[in-house]
């Protein structure tokens, strides 16, 4: 039997939603009701599958809208873990019901599985969603080994392992309830073109460019979509270039061999990277990939050198022909 998700009708009257485009609303509704979703509203997602279920292209449609929702403080996205956090989840579901006897074990397990950089912020927000004075607050804090009750903002710690998103005006939106009908909601911290046509052109990035090596000269498998490439770039921030290329070549070799990758390309790459960090990585499928790339580069370089050579003059050309004929013992009178 399929699961059911609840969406409060106040979503249509929320000041926070007043500046949202149709695409923004559609994406938010998807993440509130996604088949990937779980009890706590923070879950692992496969971007390509999500986009397919929405009837969108992952790179040109879904990712730009996700960036806008992240900027607005409605979502958060961890590209390393491929986790989505729907910040308004508890405006549509009961936090108290989630830790009732029936669901408590599952809820606590899912919170424990969150990306490390989100855990304290999520627990703080969750506890503050429980009724004031309810003994469940203490029960949940104790079960999750959470300290004093405090309302922290996500990514408050500079070294929490997550890529920071600039705070901007989106901090105004954090932990606002849809029931706060008179709070001022600014959907987007920056001006946006609301004219006709495609509205999914916001260029604000989810990813902090200082943590990636987009111009590192590495050769990535062509089969990777943008989200997968960005996730892998972030995983490689502290890996020497030569080792990084060997790992990428191994990934490409695995992609080209059907049946090698059982889950996702990013998950497979994480396995390769873990072996590398432990000193157990041995190139196999990547050797052929690297060899073919070197051969291609050599052939391209030789062709480029040939095309860049300075053409000979007519006299020089005739002299070269004479020389060749002399070497072949061909005595032919050259035309004047």
Secondary structure, 3 states (H helix, E strand, C coil): CCCCCCCCHHHHCCHHHCCCCHHHHHHHHHHHHCCCCCCCCEEECCHHHHHHHHCCCHHHHHHHHHHHHHHCCCEEEECCCCEEEECCHHHCCCHHHHCCCCCHHHHHHHHHCCCHHHHHHHHHHHHHHCCCCCHHHHHHHHHCCCCCCCCCCCCCCCCCCCCCCCCHHHHHCCCCCCCCCCCCCCCCCCCCCCCCCCCCCCCCCCCCHHHCCCCCCCCCCCCCCHHHHHHHHHHCCCCCHHHHHHHHHHHHHHHCCCCCCCCCHHHHHHHHHHHHHCCCCCCCHHHHHHHHHHHHHHHHHHHHHHHHCCCCCHHHHHHHHHHHHHHCCCCCCCCC
